[in-house]
Amino acid sequence: MKEFFKEMLSSTLTGRISSTRFAYITIIVLVILIIATCCFVMFWDTLKNEKNTFDYFSGIAEVILSSAALVLCAGIPKSVSDKFQKKN
């Protein structure tokens, strides 16, 4: 397991551990946890007998949209740095 994570974090060009890869993988894991939490909230809300008091369009949709923006904002510098490493 340790070797798998070390291989996943290492740069394909240099073979060294890349901090941008670590940050990007950490952000992806956090976004997956956030979206899983949103799915749990929606599932829990459909199972309970009380009236639905949560507005999905302005609540959970904004959380999912901000999670996608977080992945995008982390992915752009990652791809630019990989392209810069490839040129050098």
Protein Blocks (a to p, Z undefined) as FASTA:
>chain_A
ZZmmmmmmpcfklopacfklmmmmmmmmmmmmmmmmmmmmmmmmmmpmbdcfbdfklmmm
mmmmmmmmmmmmmmmmmmmmmmmmmmZZ
